[in-house]
Amino acid sequence: RDCSTAGVGAVEARTSSPLATTPLASALCTDGLVPAAFTVDDVPAAGTLYLDGIDPLGIALYHGELALDAAPPGTGETRVITLYAAAAE
């Protein structure tokens, strides 16, 4: 589903517990490039990247995690992350 159908207004990326800290990056769904992608600068080479699909009230509807040290990207490599409904776990 796209953002508007899913009720998501923005996607936020963090390197610590979801919604507990200031995001590394936040993008409004309307600002995403087709197919709704955005870039995140200053992502560390190790740890976990947390992404959340946030509704207009700031509630996380979708959540995804990526272990950065499990398969570090090559220079300039694009990573694709799929967010799943938080209640679908």
Residue, then its C-alpha position, 0 to 999 in steps of 0.5 A: r500500500d502507498c502512504s496515503t492508503a496506509g495512513v502514513g504521513a512521514v517515514e523517520a530513520r533512527t539509530s536507537s530505539p524507535l521514537a525515543t530520539t531525534p531521527l537521523a532523517s525524516a521524509l514526508c511521504t509526499d516528498g519521496l522520489v518514485p517509488a517513494a524513496f529518500t536518502v539518509d546521510d550519516v548512517p553508521a557502518a555498524g548497529t541497527l537502523y530503525l525506520d518508522g512510518i508515522d501517522p499525522l498524530g506521531i503514532a508509528l503505524y509501520h516499523g522496520e529494522l536493518a542490521l547494518d553490520a550484518a551486510p555492510p553496503g559497498t560504497g554508494e550502494t543503495r539499500v531497500i528497506t520494507l516497512y511492515a505494519a507494527a501489528a502484523e508481527 
